[in-house]
């Protein structure tokens, strides 16, 4: 894989990340470690392009990614000039470091921290691979941070209305930062991070799906040292997210919900949610490409996400209709082929009884 990437993708990194000389050196960044997320990265890149972002999407890839997925990214980059790929090595805790992750799929997310090594850019926004863009959100790069060692992100939604057993005791609607917000003011600002709050206080918790940062060698050195020496790593359920909340404690700015709209918020936070205002939709838990939307609107592990999952399928079908067969065949293998309404409904009922999300596939 390394040889293929070096000849196909690395020359693209010589660019300063702008489409013209007047545009700042900014970039979107995402991470792809397993092929099961390839459809998400493809639609992320495509949706950034269709909504006319002027900034490139740097896709960090690890050696675990299959050769066919690397080939798919190569072919897509020929169609989408925003897409750039950068090979990196995984970032993992030392072998003797115990961890308490809520799911094995989160093991790869430590590597997300390597995004802070992209010091050739003055500003970056990380986007999880399960995010799709529904409106141009280049405005996020205009956010002013109090210091270059700060980040900007949205709060974690701690409502836990599904009563997941893994959630901390203080995760409830009363302690959720979004409960205190109202439309339309919530479109312009998030709930202020209390200056005295520290994790695990819910108001001090950020969601790691979208965050703005200014890469620098000094910042990365400090983060990497903390990663290698902190005893807190063993307590993190959501690796990158908990690390960021701890490392940037009292140094993160709250962004408006629309820049990282968690799909569950459509039902849980009608006080602020407006479909037409969503910029980046974060498909947390199960992913829309894993199952087709049932004819009666059933989708998601509890059956409530039919509308937002359909939005993703619309983007997917639009992309697929504009690409060659040699590319779509490489990505189709990770996308649900058919629909079984009865089986999907039964699965949703079973998931509701379990009270826990479906584990994501680990196939390459």
C-alpha positions as CSV (number, residue, x, y, z in Angstrom):
1,X,0.0,0.0,0.0
2,X,2.8,2.4,0.9
3,X,4.3,2.3,-2.6
4,X,0.9,2.9,-4.2
5,X,0.2,5.9,-2.0
6,X,3.6,7.4,-2.4
7,X,3.3,7.5,-6.2
8,X,-0.4,8.5,-6.4
9,X,-1.2,10.7,-3.4
10,X,1.8,12.3,-1.8
11,X,2.5,14.8,-4.6
12,X,-0.9,16.3,-3.8
13,X,0.3,17.2,-0.3
14,X,2.7,19.7,-1.8
15,X,-0.2,22.0,-2.2
16,X,-0.9,24.4,0.6
17,X,-4.4,23.2,1.0
18,X,-6.0,26.1,-0.9
19,X,-7.7,26.5,-4.3
20,X,-6.1,29.9,-5.0
21,X,-3.4,32.1,-3.6
22,X,-5.8,34.2,-1.5
23,X,-7.3,31.3,0.5
24,X,-5.7,30.4,3.9
25,X,-4.0,27.1,4.4
26,X,-6.9,25.3,5.8
27,X,-8.1,21.7,5.4
28,X,-10.7,19.2,6.4
29,X,-9.3,16.0,7.9
30,X,-10.7,12.6,8.4
31,X,-9.4,9.1,9.3
32,X,-10.0,5.8,7.5
33,X,-8.6,2.7,9.1
34,X,-11.0,0.0,7.9
35,X,-12.9,-0.5,4.7
36,X,-16.3,-0.7,6.4
37,X,-16.2,3.1,6.7
38,X,-15.2,3.6,3.0
39,X,-18.8,4.6,2.0
40,X,-18.8,7.2,4.7
41,X,-15.5,8.8,3.5
42,X,-16.7,8.7,-0.1
43,X,-19.9,10.5,0.7
44,X,-18.1,13.0,3.1
45,X,-15.8,14.0,0.3
46,X,-18.6,14.1,-2.3
47,X,-20.8,16.2,0.0
48,X,-18.1,18.7,0.7
49,X,-17.6,19.1,-3.0
50,X,-21.2,19.4,-4.0
51,X,-21.7,22.1,-1.3
52,X,-18.7,24.0,-2.8
53,X,-16.2,23.9,0.0
54,X,-12.9,25.6,-1.1
55,X,-10.8,23.5,1.3
56,X,-9.3,20.0,0.6
57,X,-10.2,16.9,2.6
58,X,-7.1,15.1,3.8
59,X,-7.9,11.4,4.4
60,X,-5.5,9.9,6.9
61,X,-5.1,6.1,6.2
62,X,-3.3,3.4,8.1
63,X,-1.7,0.2,6.8
64,X,-4.8,-1.8,7.9
65,X,-6.8,-0.4,5.0
66,X,-7.3,-2.9,2.2
67,X,-5.6,-2.4,-1.2
68,X,-9.1,-2.2,-2.9
69,X,-10.1,0.7,-0.7
70,X,-6.9,2.5,-1.4
71,X,-7.7,2.0,-5.1
72,X,-11.2,3.4,-4.6
73,X,-9.8,6.5,-3.0
74,X,-7.3,6.9,-5.9
75,X,-10.1,6.7,-8.5
76,X,-12.3,9.1,-6.5
77,X,-9.5,11.6,-6.3
78,X,-9.6,11.7,-10.1
79,X,-13.2,12.9,-9.9
80,X,-13.0,15.0,-6.8
81,X,-10.1,17.5,-6.6
82,X,-10.8,18.1,-2.8
83,X,-9.8,14.5,-1.9
84,X,-6.2,14.0,-0.8
85,X,-4.8,10.9,1.0
86,X,-2.0,10.7,3.5
87,X,-0.6,7.4,4.9
88,X,0.1,7.4,8.6
89,X,1.0,4.9,11.2
90,X,-1.5,3.9,14.0
91,X,-1.3,5.5,17.4
92,X,-2.0,3.1,20.2
93,X,-1.3,3.1,24.0
94,X,1.6,1.1,25.2
95,X,1.0,-2.7,25.6
96,X,0.8,-2.5,29.4
97,X,-1.8,0.3,29.3
98,X,-5.2,-1.0,30.3
99,X,-8.3,0.5,28.6
100,X,-12.0,0.5,29.3
101,X,-13.5,1.2,25.9
102,X,-17.3,0.6,25.5
103,X,-16.7,-1.1,22.2
104,X,-13.7,-2.6,20.4
105,X,-14.4,-0.4,17.3
106,X,-13.1,2.6,19.3
107,X,-9.6,1.1,19.4
108,X,-8.7,2.8,16.1
109,X,-9.8,6.3,17.2
110,X,-6.6,6.9,19.2
111,X,-5.0,7.4,15.8
112,X,-7.3,10.4,15.2
113,X,-4.9,12.4,17.4
114,X,-2.3,12.2,14.6
115,X,-4.4,14.9,12.8
116,X,-2.6,17.3,15.0
117,X,0.7,16.5,13.2
118,X,-0.5,18.3,10.0
119,X,1.5,21.4,10.7
120,X,1.7,22.4,7.1
121,X,-1.8,23.8,7.6
122,X,-2.7,26.9,9.6
123,X,-6.1,25.6,10.6
124,X,-7.8,22.2,10.3
125,X,-11.3,20.8,11.0
126,X,-11.5,17.1,11.8
127,X,-14.6,15.4,10.6
128,X,-15.4,11.8,11.6
129,X,-15.9,9.4,8.7
130,X,-19.6,8.9,9.5
131,X,-20.4,12.6,8.8
132,X,-22.2,13.9,5.7
133,X,-22.3,17.6,4.8
134,X,-25.8,19.1,3.9
135,X,-24.8,22.7,3.7
136,X,-21.6,24.6,3.1
137,X,-19.8,25.1,6.5
138,X,-16.6,26.7,5.5
139,X,-17.6,29.4,7.9
140,X,-16.2,27.2,10.7
141,X,-12.7,28.2,9.7
142,X,-13.5,31.8,10.6
143,X,-14.1,30.9,14.3
144,X,-11.7,32.8,16.5
145,X,-10.1,30.8,19.3
146,X,-8.7,32.5,22.4
147,X,-5.3,30.9,21.7
148,X,-3.6,28.6,19.2
149,X,-3.5,25.9,21.9
150,X,-7.3,25.9,22.0
151,X,-9.8,23.9,20.0
152,X,-13.5,24.4,19.1
153,X,-16.1,21.6,19.2
154,X,-19.7,20.9,20.1
155,X,-20.8,19.5,23.4
156,X,-21.6,15.8,24.0
157,X,-25.3,15.1,24.2
158,X,-25.7,13.4,27.5
159,X,-29.5,12.9,27.5
160,X,-29.3,9.1,27.3
161,X,-33.0,8.8,26.7
162,X,-32.5,5.2,25.6
163,X,-31.0,4.4,29.1
164,X,-27.9,2.8,27.7
165,X,-26.3,0.8,30.6
166,X,-22.7,2.0,29.7
167,X,-23.6,5.7,30.2
168,X,-22.4,7.5,33.4
169,X,-25.0,8.2,36.1
170,X,-25.0,12.0,35.4
171,X,-26.0,11.5,31.8
172,X,-29.6,12.7,31.6
173,X,-31.6,15.5,30.0
174,X,-31.2,17.9,32.9
175,X,-27.4,17.8,32.6
176,X,-27.3,18.2,28.9
177,X,-25.9,21.4,27.5
178,X,-28.4,21.4,24.6
179,X,-31.4,21.3,26.9
180,X,-30.6,24.9,27.9
181,X,-30.6,26.2,24.4
182,X,-33.4,27.6,22.2
183,X,-33.9,28.3,18.5
184,X,-32.8,30.5,16.8
185,X,-30.0,31.7,19.0
186,X,-28.6,28.2,19.2
187,X,-27.7,28.5,15.5
188,X,-25.1,31.0,16.2
189,X,-23.5,29.8,19.5
190,X,-23.2,26.8,21.7
191,X,-23.7,26.6,25.4
192,X,-20.7,28.3,27.0
193,X,-18.2,26.0,28.7
194,X,-18.3,26.8,32.4
195,X,-14.8,28.0,33.4
196,X,-14.8,25.8,36.5
197,X,-16.1,22.6,34.9
198,X,-13.8,19.7,34.4
199,X,-14.5,16.2,33.0
200,X,-16.6,14.1,33.8
201,X,-18.9,17.1,34.4
202,X,-21.2,16.9,31.5
203,X,-20.8,20.6,30.6
204,X,-17.0,20.0,30.2
205,X,-17.5,17.2,27.7
206,X,-16.9,17.7,24.0
207,X,-17.9,15.6,21.0
208,X,-14.9,14.5,19.0
209,X,-16.7,14.2,15.7
210,X,-16.0,17.7,14.6
211,X,-13.3,20.0,16.0
212,X,-11.4,23.0,14.8
213,X,-7.7,23.3,15.7
214,X,-4.5,25.1,14.8
215,X,-1.7,22.4,14.3
216,X,1.7,23.2,15.6
217,X,4.8,21.2,16.5
218,X,4.6,22.5,20.1
219,X,1.0,21.5,20.5
220,X,1.6,18.0,19.1
221,X,4.7,17.5,21.3
222,X,2.6,18.4,24.4
223,X,-0.3,16.1,23.3
224,X,2.0,13.2,22.4
225,X,3.8,13.5,25.8
226,X,0.5,13.5,27.6
227,X,-0.7,10.5,25.6
228,X,2.5,8.5,26.4
229,X,2.5,9.4,30.1
230,X,-1.0,10.0,31.3
231,X,-2.5,7.5,33.7
232,X,-6.0,8.6,32.7
233,X,-6.0,6.7,29.4
234,X,-7.2,3.6,31.2
235,X,-10.4,5.3,32.2
236,X,-11.4,6.6,28.8
237,X,-14.5,4.9,27.3
238,X,-14.4,7.1,24.1
239,X,-10.6,7.3,23.5
240,X,-10.0,10.3,21.4
241,X,-13.0,12.2,22.7
242,X,-12.2,11.7,26.4
243,X,-8.5,12.5,25.7
244,X,-9.4,15.8,24.0
245,X,-11.8,16.8,26.7
246,X,-9.1,16.2,29.3
247,X,-6.1,17.7,27.4
248,X,-8.1,20.8,26.3
249,X,-9.9,21.2,29.7
250,X,-10.6,25.0,30.0
251,X,-9.2,25.4,26.5
252,X,-12.1,24.6,24.2
253,X,-14.8,26.8,22.7
254,X,-18.4,25.6,22.2
255,X,-19.6,25.5,18.6
256,X,-23.3,25.6,17.4
257,X,-25.1,22.3,17.2
258,X,-25.6,22.6,13.4
259,X,-21.9,22.1,12.8
260,X,-22.0,18.6,14.4
261,X,-25.7,17.6,14.4
262,X,-25.9,14.2,16.1
263,X,-28.7,12.2,14.4
264,X,-30.3,11.4,17.8
265,X,-30.8,15.1,18.4
266,X,-33.6,15.2,15.8
267,X,-35.8,13.4,18.3
268,X,-34.2,14.4,21.6
269,X,-33.7,18.2,21.0
270,X,-36.7,19.5,19.1
271,X,-36.0,22.7,21.1
272,X,-33.2,23.6,18.7
273,X,-33.2,21.1,15.8
274,X,-34.3,22.3,12.4
275,X,-33.7,20.1,9.4
276,X,-32.9,23.0,7.1
277,X,-30.2,24.3,9.3
278,X,-28.0,21.1,9.5
279,X,-24.5,21.6,8.1
280,X,-22.8,18.4,9.2
281,X,-24.9,15.4,10.2
282,X,-23.1,12.9,12.4
283,X,-24.4,9.4,12.0
284,X,-23.5,8.1,15.4
285,X,-24.2,4.5,16.4
286,X,-25.2,2.4,13.4
287,X,-24.3,3.7,9.9
288,X,-26.9,4.4,7.2
289,X,-25.0,2.3,4.6
290,X,-25.3,-0.8,6.7
291,X,-29.0,-1.2,5.9
292,X,-31.5,0.2,3.5
293,X,-34.3,2.3,4.8
294,X,-37.4,0.2,5.2
295,X,-40.6,1.1,3.2
296,X,-42.3,2.1,6.4
297,X,-39.4,4.4,7.4
298,X,-37.7,2.0,9.8
299,X,-34.0,2.6,10.1
300,X,-31.4,2.8,12.9
301,X,-30.8,0.4,15.7
302,X,-34.1,1.5,17.4
303,X,-36.0,2.2,14.1
304,X,-36.2,6.0,14.5
305,X,-33.7,7.2,12.0
306,X,-35.5,6.6,8.7
307,X,-35.5,10.3,7.6
308,X,-31.9,11.1,8.3
309,X,-30.7,7.8,6.9
310,X,-32.7,8.5,3.8
311,X,-30.8,11.8,3.4
312,X,-27.5,9.8,3.3
313,X,-28.9,7.4,0.7
314,X,-29.9,10.3,-1.5
315,X,-26.3,11.5,-1.4
316,X,-25.0,8.0,-2.1
317,X,-27.3,7.4,-5.1
318,X,-26.3,10.8,-6.5
319,X,-22.6,10.0,-6.2
320,X,-23.1,6.5,-7.6
321,X,-24.9,7.8,-10.6
322,X,-22.0,10.1,-11.5
323,X,-19.2,7.6,-11.2
324,X,-17.8,4.8,-13.3
325,X,-18.5,1.1,-12.7
326,X,-14.9,0.3,-11.8
327,X,-15.1,2.7,-8.9
328,X,-18.6,2.0,-7.6
329,X,-17.9,-1.8,-7.6
330,X,-15.1,-1.2,-5.1
331,X,-17.4,0.7,-2.7
332,X,-20.6,-1.2,-3.3
333,X,-19.3,-4.3,-1.4
334,X,-19.5,-2.3,1.9
335,X,-23.1,-0.9,1.2
336,X,-26.3,-2.8,2.0
337,X,-27.7,-4.5,-1.2
338,X,-31.3,-5.2,-0.3
339,X,-34.0,-4.5,2.1
340,X,-35.8,-6.9,4.5
341,X,-38.5,-4.9,6.3
342,X,-39.6,-7.7,8.6
343,X,-36.1,-8.7,9.6
344,X,-35.1,-5.0,10.1
345,X,-38.2,-4.4,12.3
346,X,-37.4,-7.5,14.4
347,X,-33.8,-6.4,14.8
348,X,-34.9,-2.9,16.0
349,X,-37.2,-4.4,18.6
350,X,-34.3,-6.7,19.8
351,X,-31.9,-3.7,20.0
352,X,-34.5,-1.8,22.0
353,X,-34.6,-4.6,24.6
354,X,-30.8,-4.8,24.8
355,X,-30.4,-1.0,25.2
356,X,-27.1,-0.9,23.3
357,X,-26.0,-0.1,19.8
358,X,-25.2,-2.7,17.2
359,X,-21.4,-3.4,17.0
360,X,-20.0,-2.1,13.7
361,X,-18.4,-4.6,11.3
362,X,-14.7,-5.1,11.4
363,X,-14.3,-6.4,7.9
364,X,-11.7,-5.0,5.7
